[in-house]
């Protein structure tokens, strides 16, 4: 299967070379560019700005944990290669947060791809001890309607799928999957209009790792480029999700 990078080169890799300057103080939850927010045993969370970044060794598994900025003719993408996991962040996106865990014993995960106009991509048979997370998104248009989304869904009869909804015929997404011991929670949070919502999705005692399995809504609102949907871990409060200004996400927490 061809990498999503080849399809959104103009939206991600090319645009990353002609970018606006962003204030490093605008990181997700006060994290500086590429600075680790938390290390939770074998889990790390960090946020990155426009460009190409090495985020973890190849022996880990990584997925998206937050996005700050607008999604207009741009994208972000996790890739796994000989140098490890790399994150590409396109123009117009302030920061992307990534959660990584490892090393993992199951070997190199497959990165699955879907693009608008195709049938949903099957990720695997339905199993309770198996979950998938978004690893990338790109568009040559915009995610700008409440009905727009890229998401991971399942059917007890057919299995797990990566797909999307809405009118954007250029939308693309990637996903990674992992075997899990337990699913702690699955939570969808939406912030209509110019509101914001903050919600706990897992406690410290849950000993979980959380990632995003759906991104949707209107990602064109907010002229200051600091609207977001992101996860944060606190050693006292556990995992929380923060969403504002038309964005919506589904968060899955597992261990």
C-alpha positions in Angstrom: 0.0 0.0 0.0 1.4 3.3 -1.0 2.4 5.8 1.8 0.0 8.6 2.5 3.0 10.9 2.1 3.0 10.5 -1.6 -0.7 11.6 -1.8 -0.4 14.6 0.5 3.0 15.7 -0.4 1.8 19.2 -1.3 -0.3 19.4 1.9 2.4 18.1 4.3 5.9 17.7 3.1 6.0 20.5 0.6 4.1 23.0 2.7 6.4 22.2 5.6 9.2 23.9 3.6 7.4 27.2 3.2 5.9 27.9 6.6 5.0 30.7 8.8 6.8 31.3 12.1 4.9 30.1 15.2 5.5 31.2 18.7 7.2 28.3 20.6 5.3 29.3 23.7 2.1 28.1 22.1 2.8 24.4 22.6 0.3 21.9 23.7 0.0 22.3 27.5 3.0 24.5 27.7 5.3 21.9 26.1 8.0 23.5 24.0 8.7 22.4 20.5 9.4 18.7 20.6 9.8 18.7 24.4 8.6 15.7 26.3 5.5 16.5 28.3 5.4 13.3 30.4 7.1 10.0 30.7 4.8 7.4 32.1 6.8 4.2 32.4 7.2 3.0 28.8 4.9 5.8 27.5 6.0 9.3 26.3 4.0 12.2 25.1 5.4 15.1 23.2 4.3 17.9 20.9 5.9 19.1 17.7 5.6 22.1 15.3 5.8 22.4 11.5 8.5 20.2 9.9 9.9 16.7 10.1 10.7 15.2 13.5 12.1 11.9 14.8 9.8 11.0 17.7 10.6 7.5 18.8 12.7 4.4 18.0 11.4 1.9 15.5 10.8 -0.6 18.2 7.9 1.6 19.6 4.3 2.2 18.5 3.1 5.8 18.1 -0.2 7.5 17.4 -1.8 11.0 17.4 -2.7 12.5 20.8 -3.6 16.0 19.9 -3.7 18.7 17.2 -3.6 22.5 17.6 -4.3 24.9 14.7 -6.4 24.8 11.5 -6.8 22.0 9.0 -6.9 23.8 5.7 -4.9 22.4 2.8 -2.5 20.7 5.2 -1.9 17.5 7.2 0.2 15.6 9.6 1.6 12.1 9.4 3.5 9.5 11.4 5.9 7.3 9.4 8.0 4.4 10.6 11.4 3.8 8.9 15.0 2.7 9.7 15.6 5.9 11.7 12.5 5.2 13.8 9.1 6.9 14.0 9.0 10.3 12.2 6.3 12.9 12.3 5.6 15.3 9.5 3.6 18.5 10.3 2.3 20.7 7.5 1.8 24.5 7.4 -1.2 26.0 9.3 -0.9 23.5 12.1 0.5 24.9 15.3 1.4 21.7 17.1 0.7 18.0 16.9 1.0 15.8 20.0 2.2 12.2 19.7 1.9 9.4 22.3 4.5 6.5 21.9 4.8 3.3 23.8 7.6 0.8 23.7 9.5 -1.2 23.0 6.6 -3.4 22.0 7.0 -7.2 21.7 4.6 -7.7 18.8 7.0 -6.2 16.2 6.6 -3.5 13.7 2.9 -2.3 13.4 1.3 -1.9 10.0 0.3 1.6 9.0 -3.0 1.5 7.2 -4.3 4.1 4.7 -7.6 5.4 3.6 -8.6 8.2 1.2 -11.9 9.8 0.2 -13.6 7.9 -2.6 -12.3 4.5 -1.5 -14.1 2.0 0.5 -13.3 1.9 4.2 -9.9 0.2 4.9 -10.2 -3.0 7.0 -7.8 -2.9 9.9 -8.4 -6.3 11.3 -11.1 -8.7 12.6 -13.2 -7.7 15.5 -11.4 -8.6 18.8 -12.1 -7.1 22.2 -8.3 -7.1 22.9 -7.4 -5.0 19.9 -7.7 -1.2 19.2 -6.7 1.2 16.5 -5.6 4.9 16.6 -5.2 7.6 14.0 -1.6 8.1 12.8 -2.2 10.8 10.1 -4.6 13.1 8.3 -4.4 15.2 5.2 -6.6 17.3 3.0 -6.2 19.6 -0.1 -9.4 21.4 0.9 -10.4 21.7 4.6 -12.1 20.0 7.5 -14.8 22.6 7.9 -18.2 21.1 8.6 -19.7 19.5 11.7 -20.2 16.3 9.6 -16.6 16.1 8.5 -14.5 13.4 10.1 -11.9 10.7 9.7 -12.5 7.8 12.1 -12.0 4.2 13.2 -15.2 2.2 13.5 -16.0 -1.5 14.1 -18.6 -4.0 13.4 -18.9 -7.2 15.5 -19.5 -9.0 12.2 -16.9 -7.4 9.9 -14.1 -6.1 12.1 -12.3 -2.7 12.5 -12.2 -0.1 9.7 -10.6 3.2 8.9 -12.8 5.7 6.9 -14.3 9.1 6.8 -17.4 11.2 6.3 -18.4 14.6 4.8 -18.0 16.3 1.5 -14.2 16.6 1.3 -13.1 14.4 -1.6 -9.4 15.0 -0.9 -9.4 13.8 2.8 -6.9 11.0 3.7 -6.0 9.3 6.9 -3.7 6.6 8.3 -4.0 4.4 11.4 -2.0 1.9 13.5 -3.4 -0.9 15.7 -2.2 -2.7 18.8 -3.2 -5.6 21.0 -4.3 -4.5 24.4 -5.0 -6.1 27.8 -8.0 -3.9 28.6 -10.0 -1.1 27.1 -10.4 1.5 29.9 -12.7 4.0 28.1 -13.9 5.3 24.8 -15.1 8.9 24.9 -16.3 11.3 22.2 -16.1 15.0 23.1 -17.4 17.9 20.9 -17.2 21.7 21.5 -19.8 23.4 19.4 -19.2 26.9 18.1 -16.7 28.9 20.3 -17.2 26.8 23.4 -14.6 24.5 25.1 -15.0 21.2 26.9 -12.5 19.5 29.3 -13.1 15.9 30.5 -11.3 13.2 32.3 -11.0 10.0 30.3 -8.8 7.8 32.6 -7.4 8.0 36.1 -3.9 7.6 37.3 -4.9 4.2 38.8 -6.0 3.0 35.3 -2.3 2.9 34.2 -3.5 3.6 30.7 -2.3 5.1 27.4 -4.7 7.2 25.4 -4.9 8.1 21.7 -7.3 9.6 19.2 -9.5 7.4 17.0 -11.6 10.1 15.4 -11.0 13.7 14.4 -13.9 15.8 13.1 -15.9 19.0 13.1 -15.0 22.5 11.8 -11.2 23.0 12.0 -11.3 26.4 10.3 -12.6 28.5 13.1 -10.3 30.7 15.3 -8.1 33.4 13.6 -5.4 33.0 16.3 -4.5 29.4 15.2 -4.6 28.2 18.8 -7.9 26.1 18.9 -7.2 22.5 19.6 -8.3 19.0 20.5 -5.7 17.3 22.6 -4.9 14.9 25.4 -3.0 15.7 28.5 -1.7 13.5 31.3 -1.3 14.7 34.9 0.2 12.6 37.7 -2.7 13.7 39.9 -5.7 13.9 37.6 -4.7 11.2 35.0 -5.7 11.6 31.4 -7.9 14.5 30.3 -9.1 15.6 26.9 -9.5 19.3 26.0 -11.6 20.3 22.9 -12.7 23.8 21.8 -14.1 25.9 18.9 -16.0 23.4 16.7 -13.6 20.5 17.1 -14.6 17.0 18.1 -12.6 13.9 18.9 -13.0 10.3 20.1 -10.4 9.2 22.6 -9.6 5.6 23.4 -7.7 4.7 26.6 -6.2 1.2 26.9 -3.6 -0.8 28.8 
